Amino acid sequence: NFTYEIENHWDQISTTLREGRISHGLACTYEQHVEARRLAAEAQGRIETLFGPHDVLLAASAAGEAPHGTATGDFAFCALWTVLGLPAVSLPLMAGPTELPIGGQLLARRGGETRLLAAAAWVAAYASE
């Protein structure tokens, strides 16, 4: 996903991204990539059981309060849903001890964007009260 940036703007990529995710990805062998894709496909086939009768689920969007500054926090809390192909919406639900937001993610089944957005609108209205 970052080929152009890696080849043309390596020095402009954040140190965190360069030394973390990109370096990790570049070190991944083809065999490891194929196995990861296989596991992802298997998990995608099983994710429906997580929902049971529910259209939307709530998950954490971070380990706690939003970080100070411009960072958005640890992407690991959304990466799983991306790999599984689930639509997700993160919402600020309350304020933490330093008055920064604490968020949650609403998740829907694949193809459930309409229900997800309706639920997100309802939660956002309720959270703002």
N, C-alpha and C positions, 0 to 999 in steps of 0.2 A: 503493500500500500504506500510505502514511502520511497519508492525507488528514485523518483525525480529529486526529492529533497535530499536523499542520501548522496546521490551522484552530483548534485549541483549546489546544495546549501548545507552541507554537513555541519559547518561551524555555526549555523543559525538554528539548528535543532537544539532544544533544551538539553542540558546535561543529564537530567533525570531520564528523559526519553532515549537519548543516545546511549547512555551507559546501562540502561535497564532493558526496556522492551525491545528496542532495535537490535542491540548487541546480542540479546538472548535469541531473538528470531534469526539473526544471521548465523548463529552457532548451531541452529537446529539442522540436523541431517535430513535428507530426503525421507529416509525410513521413519524417523521420528515424526515428521510431518504427516506421512501417510497414516501412521498409527493414531496420531491425534485426530485426524479427519475421520478415521474409522470409529473411534470412541465418541466423537461428537455426533456422528450419524446415529449410533446406537442410542445415545442419550436423547436425541431428538425424537426417536421412535418411542421412547418411554415417558417423555415429559407430560403427556396427556394425563397419565394416572395421578400426577401431582395435583391437578386441578379438581379431580373428582367432579362434583356437581356444580362447582363454582366457575363463574365466567372470568373473575379477576382475583388475583392474589396480591397481598402486600408483602414486600420484602424491604430490608434495610437498603438505603442507598449509600451509606457511609458508616464508618465505625463509630461515629459520634457527630459532634458539632462540625459545621463547615470550617475549613482551615482559614486562618487569617490571611489576608493578601489576595492574590489573584489566582492561586492554585485551586483546582476543583476537587482535589482529594484523590483517593485511591480508586482507579478505574476497575479494580477487581470486582467491585460490587455490581457493575453492569456488564462486565465482560462475559460472564456466564450466560446471561440472558441473550446476549448478542450471538454467542456461539450456538445456542439452542434455537435461534431464529424467532424468539418471542418478542412481540412489541412490548415496550416498557415506557413508562413516564415517571420521571422523578419530580417530586413536589416537596416544597418546604412545609413541614407539618407543625413545627413548634420552634421556639427559641431555646437555645441551650444556656448554660451558666454564664457565658459571656455575651449573650444576646445574639449570637450567630445562629443561623438556621440549622435545625436537625431535620433531615429529609427522609422520605420513604419512597419506595418505587412501587408502582402498580404494574402488574404483569398480566397479560392476557394470552390466551391460546394463539397459535399462529392463525392469522386471518381475523383476529378479534379486535382490530383497531377501533371499530365503531363503538363497541361496548367499552373498550379501554378508555377512550376519550370521554365518553359519557360518565363513566365512573370517576375519572380524574376531575371533571368539572364539578361533580357532586362533592368529592373529597375536598377540593380547593375551596369551594363555597363554605363547607362545614369547618375547615381548618382556619378560615379567616374570621370566624365568629368569635 
